[in-house]
Amino acid sequence: MRAVFGLVLVIGLGLAGFAVYMVQGYFEEQQVALQRERANAAAQVPTVEVIAVNRTVNYGEPLTTDDLVVIRYAEPYLPEGVFTTAEGLFPQGTDVPRIVLRQMQENEPVLASKVTEPGEQASITTRLGPGMRAFTISVDVASGVSGFLRPGDRVDVYWTGAVRDGRNAGGDVTQLIETALPLVAVDQTSDTARSGTQVARTVTVQVTPQQVANLAQAQATGKLALSLVGMTDDTVAEAIEVDQRSLLGIVEEEQVVVAEPEREQVCTIRTRRGADVVEIPIPCTN
C-alpha cells in the first residue's frame, strides 16, 4: 500500500513539475512575442490622412470631390502644400472648383502648387513668380530647337545682328544675352505634360522687367535663337561672342604706320627783278 502511495506521489510530483515547466515556457514565449510587437510598433512610421486623386488627372481639368480619395501618408515625409480635408481643398465650397496645373497620377497627394486658387482659371499668370514678367519670343524650327521645347524647360538666348559702332563693320555678331530662362508656355499652352514634338511658333519665358527690355531690344534689332539647357545642368554660362573673323580664325593684321621724315623748313621772300619774280632764301624766325 505504501509502495502504491509512493508511486502515485512520484507521478503527481512529475506531472506538477511538467505543468510548471509548460506554463513557464508559455509565459516566456508570450514575453518574447510581446517584445517583438513592441519593437515592430516602435519601428513603424506614424501616418496621417491626406487628400489624393483616385485617377490620372491632366492639366486644365477641374478638380471635383468625385476625383478625390483619402490615403494614409507617412507623417515625417509629408510634402509641402498637402490637404488633409476636402474642406481645406475647397474652402469656398465644392461648387467653386480648382483647376489642375500639373498632371497627377492615381493615389498622388493633391498639392497646392498643382492646382489653382479656388475659382481661378489655369493661365500663365499662375506660373509667374513675384516680380516676374512673361515675354514671348518668336521661333521657328531652327531657333526653337526643332520642337523639343516644353513648359518648364530652361533655355539660353543668343542674339545675332549687326553692330553699328564700327567694331565689326561688314559682318554680324552672335552673342549670348540671357542664360537659363525658364519657359512658362510654348505656343498657347503651359501644360508641362504635353507629349510629342511640335514645332512652335512662339515660346514664353519668365523674366525680370529689365530682361524684358533686353529681349525686346534684341528681338527688334536682330534674330534670336534658343539653346536648350539640360535638366540637371547648374553651370553658369560665360560671356560668349562670335563674329565672322573669329569663327573662321582670321587674324586681323596690324597696320604699321611709317612716320615721314621731318622736312627742313625753308623760308623765302619774293623779289621782282624786271619782269621776273625771284625767291630768295632767308633765315627762318619762329
C-alpha positions in Angstrom: 0.0 0.0 0.0 2.8 2.3 0.9 4.5 1.4 -2.4 1.4 2.4 -4.4 1.1 5.6 -2.4 4.7 6.5 -3.1 4.3 5.7 -6.8 1.2 8.0 -7.0 3.1 10.7 -5.2 6.0 10.5 -7.5 3.8 10.6 -10.6 1.9 13.6 -9.2 5.0 15.5 -8.5 6.3 14.7 -12.0 3.0 15.9 -13.6 3.1 19.0 -11.5 6.7 19.7 -12.5 5.9 19.2 -16.1 2.9 21.5 -15.9 5.0 24.2 -14.2 7.6 23.8 -17.0 5.0 24.1 -19.7 3.4 27.2 -18.1 6.8 28.7 -17.7 7.7 28.1 -21.4 4.3 29.5 -22.5 4.9 32.7 -20.5 8.4 33.0 -22.0 7.1 32.7 -25.5 4.4 35.3 -24.7 7.1 37.7 -23.3 9.2 37.3 -26.5 6.2 37.9 -28.7 5.2 41.0 -26.7 8.8 42.4 -27.0 8.7 41.7 -30.8 5.4 43.5 -31.1 6.7 46.5 -29.2 9.8 46.6 -31.4 7.7 46.5 -34.6 5.4 49.2 -33.2 8.4 51.4 -32.4 9.8 50.9 -35.9 6.6 51.9 -37.6 6.3 55.4 -39.1 3.3 57.4 -38.0 0.9 58.3 -40.8 -1.8 60.9 -41.4 -4.7 61.1 -43.7 -4.3 63.3 -46.8 -6.4 64.1 -49.9 -5.2 62.4 -53.1 -6.7 61.8 -56.6 -8.3 58.5 -57.4 -7.4 58.7 -61.1 -5.0 60.3 -63.5 -6.0 64.0 -63.9 -4.5 66.2 -66.6 -3.7 69.8 -67.0 -6.7 72.1 -67.3 -9.2 69.7 -65.7 -11.4 71.0 -62.9 -10.9 69.0 -59.7 -14.1 67.8 -58.0 -14.9 65.7 -55.0 -15.6 62.7 -57.2 -11.9 62.8 -58.1 -10.7 62.6 -54.6 -9.7 59.8 -52.2 -8.3 59.7 -48.7 -5.0 57.9 -48.3 -2.5 57.5 -45.4 0.9 59.1 -45.9 4.0 58.9 -43.7 3.9 62.0 -41.5 7.6 62.7 -41.4 7.7 62.8 -45.2 4.7 64.9 -46.0 5.3 67.2 -49.0 4.6 70.9 -48.6 1.2 72.1 -49.5 -0.8 68.9 -48.9 -4.5 68.9 -47.9 -5.8 66.8 -45.1 -9.5 67.6 -45.6 -11.8 68.3 -48.5 -12.9 71.5 -46.7 -9.3 72.7 -46.8 -9.1 71.9 -50.6 -12.4 73.7 -51.3 -12.6 76.5 -48.6 -15.3 78.3 -50.6 -17.4 75.2 -51.2 -17.3 72.3 -53.6 -19.2 74.4 -56.2 -16.1 76.7 -56.6 -13.7 74.3 -58.5 -9.9 74.3 -58.6 -8.1 73.7 -61.9 -5.2 71.2 -62.3 -2.0 72.9 -63.3 0.2 69.8 -63.4 -0.7 66.2 -64.2 -1.3 64.0 -61.2 -1.3 60.2 -61.1 -3.7 57.9 -59.3 -3.2 58.0 -55.4 -0.9 61.0 -55.7 -1.5 63.6 -53.0 -3.0 66.9 -54.1 -0.6 69.8 -53.6 -1.4 73.5 -53.6 1.3 74.0 -56.2 -0.5 71.7 -58.6 -3.9 73.4 -58.6 -5.2 76.9 -59.0 -6.7 79.0 -56.2 -10.5 78.4 -55.8 -12.4 79.8 -58.8 -9.2 80.8 -60.7 -8.6 79.7 -64.2 -5.4 77.9 -65.4 -3.2 80.5 -67.1 0.4 81.7 -67.4 -0.2 84.2 -64.6 -0.5 81.3 -62.1 3.1 80.2 -63.0 4.8 83.6 -62.7 6.8 84.3 -59.5 6.6 87.5 -57.6 8.1 90.4 -59.5 8.5 88.4 -62.7 7.0 89.0 -66.2 6.2 86.9 -69.2 7.9 87.7 -72.5 7.1 85.9 -75.8 9.9 85.1 -78.3 9.2 84.2 -81.9 10.9 81.0 -83.0 11.0 78.6 -86.0 12.2 75.0 -86.5 15.8 76.0 -86.1 15.7 78.7 -83.4 13.1 76.7 -81.5 15.3 73.5 -81.1 13.2 71.5 -83.5 10.1 71.4 -81.4 11.7 69.7 -78.3 10.9 72.6 -76.0 8.4 72.1 -73.2 7.0 74.4 -70.5 9.3 74.0 -67.5 12.5 73.7 -69.6 15.3 76.3 -69.4 16.9 77.9 -72.4 19.9 80.2 -73.3 19.1 83.1 -75.7 21.5 84.1 -78.4 21.3 87.3 -80.4 22.6 87.7 -84.0 22.8 91.1 -85.6 25.0 93.9 -86.9 26.9 96.1 -84.6 26.9 99.7 -85.7 29.9 101.0 -83.8 32.4 100.2 -86.5 33.9 97.4 -84.5 32.7 94.7 -86.9 31.8 96.6 -90.0 30.6 94.4 -92.8 29.6 91.4 -90.6 27.2 90.1 -88.0 27.9 89.3 -84.4 26.3 86.4 -82.3 26.3 87.0 -78.6 24.8 85.1 -75.6 22.5 87.7 -74.0 20.4 85.6 -71.4 21.0 82.3 -69.7 18.8 79.6 -68.2 15.5 81.4 -68.7 12.5 79.2 -67.6 9.8 78.5 -70.2 6.3 79.0 -68.9 4.5 78.4 -72.2 5.0 77.0 -75.7 2.7 78.5 -78.2 -0.6 78.9 -76.3 -0.2 76.1 -73.7 1.6 75.9 -70.4 0.9 72.2 -70.0 4.1 70.6 -68.7 2.8 67.1 -69.6 2.4 67.7 -73.3 3.8 64.9 -75.4 5.3 64.5 -78.8 7.4 67.0 -80.8 5.7 70.0 -82.3 7.4 72.9 -84.0 6.4 76.0 -82.0 5.9 79.5 -83.4 6.4 81.2 -80.1 7.7 80.5 -76.6 7.1 82.5 -73.5 9.8 82.9 -70.8 9.7 84.2 -67.3 12.0 87.2 -66.8 12.5 90.3 -64.8 11.4 93.7 -66.2 15.0 94.6 -67.1 15.3 91.3 -69.1 12.0 92.2 -70.9 13.7 95.4 -72.1 16.8 93.5 -73.1 14.9 90.9 -75.1 12.6 93.4 -76.7 15.6 95.4 -78.0 17.4 92.3 -79.1 14.3 90.9 -81.0 13.8 94.3 -82.7 17.4 94.7 -83.9 18.4 91.2 -84.8 17.5 87.5 -84.7 17.1 85.4 -81.5 17.9 81.7 -81.2 17.3 79.4 -78.3 19.6 76.7 -76.9 18.1 74.0 -74.5 19.7 73.7 -71.1 20.0 70.3 -69.5 17.6 69.5 -66.7 20.3 68.8 -64.2 22.8 71.4 -65.6 23.6 74.0 -63.0 26.6 75.5 -64.6 26.7 79.3 -65.3 27.4 80.1 -69.0 30.2 82.6 -69.5 30.1 85.6 -71.8 30.1 84.4 -75.4 30.5 86.5 -78.6 31.4 85.3 -82.1 31.9 87.2 -85.3 32.8 86.0 -88.8 36.5 86.6 -88.3 36.8 84.7 -85.0 34.6 81.9 -86.4 36.9 81.4 -89.4 40.1 82.1 -87.4 41.0 85.2 -89.4 43.6 87.3 -87.5 43.5 90.9 -88.5 46.9 92.2 -89.4 48.0 95.3 -87.5 48.7 98.3 -89.8 52.2 99.7 -89.4 52.2 103.5 -89.7 55.6 104.7 -91.1 56.4 108.2 -89.9 57.5 110.5 -92.6 60.9 112.2 -92.1 60.6 115.7 -90.8 61.2 118.1 -93.6 63.6 121.0 -93.1 61.8 124.3 -93.0 62.8 126.7 -95.8 61.9 130.4 -95.7 62.0 132.6 -98.7 61.0 136.1 -99.9 59.9 137.0 -103.3 61.5 139.9 -105.2 60.6 141.2 -108.6 63.5 141.9 -110.9 62.2 143.5 -114.0 59.6 141.2 -115.4 60.7 138.1 -113.3 59.8 137.2 -109.7 62.7 135.6 -107.8 62.5 133.7 -104.5 65.5 134.5 -102.2 66.2 132.1 -99.2 66.3 133.9 -95.8 66.8 132.7 -92.2 63.5 131.4 -90.6 62.3 133.0 -87.5 59.9 131.3 -85.1 
